[in-house]
Amino acid sequence: MSAYGTQQGAWRMPGVDPTAWTDIDQLVRFAQVAERGLLHFLFLPDFPALREDIERESVMMALDPLLTLTAIARETKRIGLVATGATTFAEPFTIARQFKALDIISHGRAGWNAVPMSDPTVAANFSHPLPPRQEKYERLHETVQIVQALWGSWGRDAWVHDQASGRFADAAKVQPVNLRGRHVASRGPLPIPPSEQGQPVIFQAGGGSAGLEVAGRYANGVAGAVWTIDDARAQRVALREAAARNGRDPDEVKFFAGVMPTIAPTRRAALDRRIALTEGKFEERVAYLQQMLGIRLDIGHLEQPLSPQQLAAARPSPHDPRSKNALKIAREGWSLRDVIAHGVIDYHPVIAGPGVAVADHMQEWFEAGAADGFWIMIDVYQDGMDAFADEVVPILQRRGLFHTEYESATLRDHLGAPAQYGLDPRLVG
């Protein structure tokens, strides 16, 4: 959830308010549409620096993820609210207080995506440089453990609030944590009682072996970056194995595969929509595509399909799982512009067409064991959110693949995650 959509050109599309970046009412409306579609949670990334070419490009992040979700929490009732809170520069006490406050305000719907920061642009906005990778992950592990300990530092029944006796809280049940690691520390306690779900749910959206270890130890939700069913299945298996190694039930961790839908009545109309969204970006995308296929492509031939000679010479990059699909689309005879419009160089599968095509993709991956669920990256929120809620969700419901009402009120229950308050006792010691 940025202000406009997940495609850079969304801010220029017909019907989109170009001032939506600073209009919280717009984001609240989008969240309410997602809740109407019975989605389990909203996910707000964070990048505390300016990286766009703002002469021509919109800023892709919300003004502030936690403040935005706090506003949304007051206008929604069931949908979960997940935000990124990077551990590289933030103190555990600050993270613990902010996310648990959101959890209280939302009545148990908050989630924390715990990741390190890796970009020097971000580091330049803080008081110390990026640490080495190993140190970043050491700090992440310490931070998560201290945060969870702080979340549990106010006993479940410590808040007495007995007006007759005048006793506000049982002080003996509000205890400091006194935890110190190599990188971070906190005395505590956190002066916030438990929410309806106890404490926020941990998410993880990193990658590599270090990210997998974080997810296996702490997370109940993982946002994956995968292009093929085989890759998604392998990542899900690896995640479940990591959870088991840490003494957890693999079913406690849900793997969400990304999907980028562009919904329109026909495939042609959807491709035209994506072409409009990509305006001004074709030159760099053609350059990227020719690297993937190992052949020379000409930006001046956007309206023409690849020649038989180009198709014969093309060799999909063995280092890029998107390459085979790119060549497959090119061999169908689409113009170079249309090949790119199919999303062949996007970082998640792009489904361009009617709602049933999106539902078919999700069903195929789910039934193949490639995902427990999906994180849906809508191209343009202004109409794309409604299209997903009104066209895709009913198809999934008719097929018996998606719920027809919220069965629970908290994010933890939405995910089927076990109860937890404070540190997971299986990881202590």
C-alpha atoms as one frame of an Amber mdcrd trajectory, in Angstrom:
protein
   0.000   0.000   0.000   1.669   3.088  -1.321  -0.512   6.015  -2.278  -1.199
   5.097  -5.905  -0.384   1.443  -6.597   2.570  -0.874  -7.042   3.355   0.319
 -10.560   5.426   3.480 -10.892   3.082   5.001 -13.457  -0.071   4.550 -11.356
  -0.180   8.205 -10.305  -0.798   9.284 -13.923  -3.638   6.898 -14.736  -7.149
   8.180 -15.553  -9.275   8.754 -12.464  -6.309   8.775 -10.073  -5.990  11.763
  -7.777  -2.381  12.947  -8.239  -2.397  14.354  -4.685  -3.304  10.981  -3.153
   0.184  10.588  -1.685  -0.789  12.929   1.149  -4.497  12.054   1.313  -5.000
   9.575   4.160  -8.711   9.348   3.316  -7.754   7.713   0.003  -5.645   5.081
   1.745  -8.417   4.438   4.238 -10.832   3.843   1.356  -8.431   1.392  -0.287
  -8.073  -0.441   3.031 -11.838  -0.631   3.400 -12.126  -2.140  -0.078  -9.519
  -4.741   0.885 -11.512  -5.502   4.023 -14.678  -5.790   1.957 -12.759  -8.367
  -0.089 -11.996 -10.225   3.180  -8.222  -9.985   2.752  -6.358 -11.062   5.853
  -3.906  -8.185   6.143  -2.453  -5.063   4.585   1.327  -4.901   4.209   3.181
  -1.578   4.246   6.892  -1.634   3.382   9.236   1.106   4.486  12.244   2.850
   2.984  13.248   5.855   5.100  15.000   7.739   2.317  14.148   9.361  -1.012
  15.248   7.176  -3.906  12.870   8.076  -6.743  13.603  10.532  -9.507  10.903
  12.847  -8.207  11.122  15.037 -11.295   9.148  12.323 -13.121   8.317   9.573
 -10.621   5.953   9.380  -7.667   7.149   8.473  -4.200   6.205   4.814  -3.712
   6.032   4.646   0.093   3.328   5.818   2.481   4.134   8.957   4.481   4.936
   6.754   7.475   3.798   3.126   7.672   2.866   3.019  11.358   1.063   6.351
  11.376  -0.781   5.355   8.207  -1.873   2.030   9.698  -2.952   3.761  12.899
  -5.303   5.957  10.868  -6.548   2.899   8.958  -7.069   0.988  12.210  -9.684
   3.512  13.316 -11.720   3.021  10.110 -11.546  -0.779   9.767 -12.517  -3.666
  12.008 -11.025  -6.997  10.930  -8.209  -6.678   8.402  -4.680  -7.181   9.755
  -2.165  -4.326   9.681   1.463  -5.240   8.959   4.330  -2.774   8.617   8.060
  -3.029   8.122  10.195  -1.905  11.037  13.884  -2.256  10.184  16.178  -3.301
  13.007  19.486  -1.881  11.730  19.037   1.639  13.100  15.998   1.487  15.411
  16.186   0.676  19.120  14.210  -2.358  20.378  12.266  -0.301  22.903  11.047
   2.083  20.200   9.978  -0.784  17.936   8.263  -2.598  20.795   6.335   0.464
  21.951   5.195   1.591  18.491   4.003  -1.807  17.264   2.313  -2.755  20.506
   0.551   0.600  20.567  -0.756  -0.167  17.061  -1.806  -3.592  18.326  -3.792
  -2.031  21.161  -5.369   0.618  18.926  -6.390  -1.990  16.337  -7.631  -4.509
  18.933  -5.069  -7.174  18.086  -4.504  -6.756  14.349  -0.854  -5.621  14.183
   2.108  -7.387  12.593   5.793  -6.453  12.466   7.893  -7.250   9.393  11.329
  -7.567  11.016  14.124  -7.005   8.493  17.572  -5.391   8.371  18.380  -2.397
   6.189  20.911  -2.851   3.378  20.844   0.422   1.465  23.535   3.099   1.999
  20.971   5.762   1.059  19.067   4.857   4.210  22.227   4.672   6.301  23.049
   8.238   5.277  19.963   9.413   7.172  21.089   7.883  10.446  24.018   8.377
  12.738  26.137   5.372  11.853  27.085   3.497   8.659  25.710   0.194   7.456
  27.281  -2.623   9.452  28.565  -5.830   7.809  25.898  -8.378   6.860  26.666
 -10.728   9.744  26.480  -7.907  12.250  23.158  -6.710  10.792  21.629 -10.125
  11.352  23.149 -10.474  14.817  21.471  -7.191  15.722  18.206  -8.355  14.130
  18.135 -11.528  16.265  18.913  -9.559  19.423  16.293  -6.938  18.577  13.498
  -9.443  17.940  14.181 -11.221  21.230  14.299  -7.994  23.232  11.159  -6.671
  21.524   9.221  -9.846  22.291  10.452  -9.832  25.876   9.307  -6.216  26.223
   5.916  -7.119  24.756   5.527  -9.678  27.547   6.886  -7.499  30.353   3.417
  -6.325  31.380   1.756  -9.437  32.784  -1.429 -10.647  31.173  -3.530  -9.859
  34.251  -1.368  -7.057  35.658  -3.838  -4.327  34.727  -6.398  -4.464  37.542
  -8.156  -1.079  36.953 -10.376  -1.587  40.026 -12.077   1.742  40.646 -13.668
   0.613  43.906 -10.394  -0.346  45.591  -8.346   2.288  43.800  -5.879  -0.308
  42.574  -4.782   0.441  39.006  -2.254  -2.352  38.385  -0.444  -5.193  40.117
   3.102  -3.831  40.117   4.544  -7.259  40.904   3.368  -8.438  37.486   5.025
  -5.612  35.564   8.683  -6.571  35.367  11.799  -5.213  33.630  13.488  -7.503
  31.109  17.113  -6.408  31.650  18.366  -7.858  28.384  21.658  -6.882  26.805
  23.218  -8.278  23.664  26.306  -7.340  21.751  24.485  -4.630  19.798  21.300
  -3.597  21.631  19.836  -3.617  25.120  16.779  -2.583  27.102  15.865  -2.525
  30.760  12.095  -2.327  30.318   9.366  -2.880  31.206   7.196  -1.693  28.345
   4.297   0.280  29.855   1.598  -1.261  27.635  -0.715  -4.174  28.540  -1.499
  -7.079  26.189  -3.862  -6.690  23.266  -6.631  -9.058  22.247  -4.034 -11.192
  20.437  -1.441 -10.761  23.177   1.234  -9.144  21.044   1.928  -8.387  17.359
   2.682 -11.155  14.883   6.189 -11.380  13.392   6.611 -11.343   9.610   9.772
 -11.708   7.556  10.390 -10.579   4.003  14.114 -10.986   3.637  16.018 -13.557
   1.650  18.983 -15.884   1.710  20.049 -18.246   4.444  20.171 -15.510   7.091
  16.612 -14.384   6.347  15.459 -17.996   6.347  16.904 -18.497   9.822  15.093
 -15.402  11.113  11.827 -16.643   9.618  12.305 -20.169  10.952  12.870 -18.906
  14.486  10.348 -16.107  14.863   7.960 -15.532  11.948   4.377 -16.603  11.411
   4.175 -15.008   7.961   6.789 -14.817   5.211   6.485 -12.759   2.027   8.386
 -14.596  -0.696   9.872 -13.387  -3.976   9.413 -16.279  -6.400   8.720 -16.587
 -10.114   7.960 -20.266 -10.672   5.909 -22.910  -8.916   9.014 -25.035  -8.423
  10.940 -22.178  -6.822   7.994 -21.274  -4.599   7.536 -24.876  -3.506  11.243
 -25.163  -2.721  11.222 -21.960  -0.673   8.138 -23.048   1.239   9.717 -26.417
   2.026  12.932 -24.726   3.158  10.945 -22.398   5.396   9.037 -25.254   6.990
  12.269 -27.160   7.555  13.814 -24.100   9.206  10.844 -23.851  11.553  11.155
 -27.534  12.463  14.888 -27.122  13.176  13.959 -24.474  15.709  11.486 -26.724
  17.504   8.401 -25.199  15.944   5.462 -26.770  14.130   5.993 -25.992  10.401
   2.298 -25.168  10.070   2.888 -22.147  12.309   4.647 -20.371   9.434   2.656
 -19.297   6.370   4.445 -18.678   3.071   2.921 -15.979   0.840   3.891 -15.910
  -2.831   3.677 -12.593  -4.642   1.373 -12.003  -7.588   0.895  -8.800  -9.608
  -2.568  -8.673 -11.209  -3.676  -6.247 -13.884  -7.377  -6.927 -14.214  -9.323
  -5.962 -17.348 -12.106  -7.561 -19.429  -9.613  -9.051 -21.909  -5.925  -9.862
 -22.104  -5.520  -7.168 -24.771  -7.121  -4.536 -22.565  -4.940  -5.575 -19.632
  -1.789  -5.325 -21.753  -2.825  -1.872 -22.937  -3.276  -0.832 -19.315   0.209
  -2.061 -18.475   1.630  -0.264 -21.512   0.124   2.983 -20.213   1.625   2.287
 -16.788   5.070   1.707 -18.328   5.122   4.935 -20.345   8.650   6.363 -20.387
  10.235   3.182 -19.042  10.461   0.998 -22.150  14.056   1.838 -23.046  15.486
   0.577 -19.775  13.205  -2.469 -19.832  14.263  -3.407 -23.349  17.897  -3.203
 -22.208  17.113  -5.481 -19.293  15.227  -7.962 -21.472  18.069  -8.299 -23.964
  20.398  -9.263 -21.103  17.909 -11.913 -19.976  17.686 -13.418 -23.483  21.284
 -12.885 -24.576  20.370 -11.129 -27.832  20.339  -7.560 -29.140  16.969  -5.792
 -29.107  16.166  -2.461 -30.740  14.048   0.132 -28.903  12.990   1.376 -32.335
  11.183  -1.919 -33.023   8.769  -1.861 -30.087   5.735  -2.522 -32.296   7.282
  -5.560 -33.987   7.638  -9.137 -32.731  11.083 -10.655 -32.356  12.396 -11.952
 -35.667  12.877 -15.685 -36.323  16.627 -15.068 -36.176  16.369 -13.404 -32.774
  14.187 -16.199 -31.420  16.594 -18.830 -32.708  19.562 -17.068 -31.118  17.886
 -16.358 -27.774  19.316 -18.189 -24.773  17.474 -17.674 -21.472  19.824 -16.652
 -18.688  20.428 -19.600 -16.346  20.766 -17.095 -13.508  17.317 -15.529 -13.920
  14.181 -17.668 -13.443  12.122 -15.115 -15.382  14.045 -15.685 -18.617  12.298
 -18.858 -19.749   8.902 -17.243 -19.392  10.101 -14.159 -21.274  11.198 -16.317
 -24.215   7.950 -18.287 -24.093   5.903 -15.079 -24.357   8.136 -13.781 -27.176
   7.631 -17.005 -29.140   3.852 -16.468 -29.048   4.351 -13.653 -31.572   3.649
 -10.611 -29.409   5.305  -7.301 -30.226   8.337  -6.321 -28.167   6.188  -3.751
 -26.359   3.592  -6.429 -25.537   6.249  -8.882 -24.355   7.407  -6.329 -21.801
   3.795  -5.490 -20.924   3.337  -9.127 -19.899   5.566  -8.297 -16.926   8.382
 -10.622 -17.940  10.971  -8.543 -16.061   8.845  -7.797 -12.983   9.895  -9.423
  -9.726   6.719 -11.474  -9.268   4.391 -13.243 -11.711   2.196 -10.763 -13.586
  -1.313 -11.901 -14.520  -2.804  -9.552 -17.112  -6.376 -10.321 -18.081  -9.818
 -10.957 -16.587 -10.314 -11.854 -12.939 -10.659 -15.561 -13.728  -7.050 -15.638
 -14.992  -5.839 -14.317 -11.644  -7.981 -16.843  -9.763  -6.668 -19.678 -11.966
  -3.072 -18.697 -11.209  -3.690 -18.593  -7.467  -5.526 -21.910  -7.470  -2.787
 -23.628  -9.478  -0.025 -22.466  -7.139  -1.993 -23.188  -3.981  -2.983 -26.693
  -5.017   0.616 -27.398  -6.079   1.816 -26.686  -2.535   3.706 -23.598  -3.698
   2.041 -21.175  -1.257  -0.142 -20.993   1.824  -1.490 -17.698   0.520  -0.573
 -14.714  -1.616   0.430 -11.129  -1.233  -1.403  -9.217  -3.914   0.378  -6.267
  -5.533  -2.384  -4.253  -7.203  -1.180  -2.132 -10.129  -3.461   0.904  -9.571
  -5.378   1.114  -6.302  -8.011   3.527  -7.582  -9.851   0.810  -9.529  -7.625
  -2.254  -9.148  -8.562  -2.852  -5.506 -12.266  -2.938  -6.369 -11.611  -5.189
  -9.354  -9.787  -7.723  -7.185 -12.421  -7.634  -4.436 -15.377  -7.802  -6.826
 -14.040 -10.129  -9.542 -11.308 -12.392  -8.195 -12.496 -12.985  -4.636 -16.000
 -14.243  -5.636 -14.442 -16.771  -8.042 -12.163 -18.112  -5.303 -15.125 -18.279
  -2.953 -17.252 -20.217  -5.447 -14.384 -22.681  -5.852 -14.232 -23.215  -2.098
 -10.728 -21.740  -1.870 -11.406 -18.562   0.116 -13.545 -17.675   3.109 -16.892
 -15.920   2.773 -16.586 -14.020   6.050 -13.951 -13.265   8.655 -13.917 -16.147
  11.124 -11.797 -14.238  13.651 -10.997 -10.741  14.843  -7.201 -10.777  15.314
  -4.336 -11.148  12.881  -2.914 -14.044  14.878  -6.168 -15.929  14.508  -6.475
 -14.984  10.819  -3.138 -16.757  10.242  -3.845 -19.699  12.517  -0.757 -18.702
  14.514  -0.418 -20.070  18.052  -0.871 -17.875  21.087   2.297 -16.181  22.263
   3.051 -13.598  24.905   6.628 -12.519  25.372   9.495 -14.635  24.082   8.693
 -18.028  22.588   9.703 -20.380  25.427  10.965 -22.925  22.880  13.656 -20.456
  21.793  14.813 -19.374  25.241  18.033 -20.788  26.607
